[in-house]
Amino acid sequence: MTDDDERRQIGEVQERLIEAYSDRPSETVAAAVESAYRHFDGIRVRDFVPLLVERRANSELNGSNGMADSHNITMHHDA
């Protein structure tokens, strides 16, 4: 995976999480994604970094390390 591919995937993670956490400012979600991304600086094998970033940012945003599901998150906040 190239750096450009990784950054593109991280951008996709950010977009998914911004949509999933629409009740939060997009800047808050973007900061969680960047924080999670920086956590993996220096890691040699980068193939799974986007997945790990999504899990770590999701954990920071809602206390769960599962994957974001906008349907479940929306229903959770409506309850």
Secondary structure as GFF3:
##gff-version 3
##sequence-region A 1 79
A	DSSP	alpha_helix	3	20	.	.	.	ID=ss1
A	DSSP	alpha_helix	26	39	.	.	.	ID=ss2
A	DSSP	alpha_helix	49	62	.	.	.	ID=ss3
A	DSSP	alpha_helix	70	78	.	.	.	ID=ss4
###
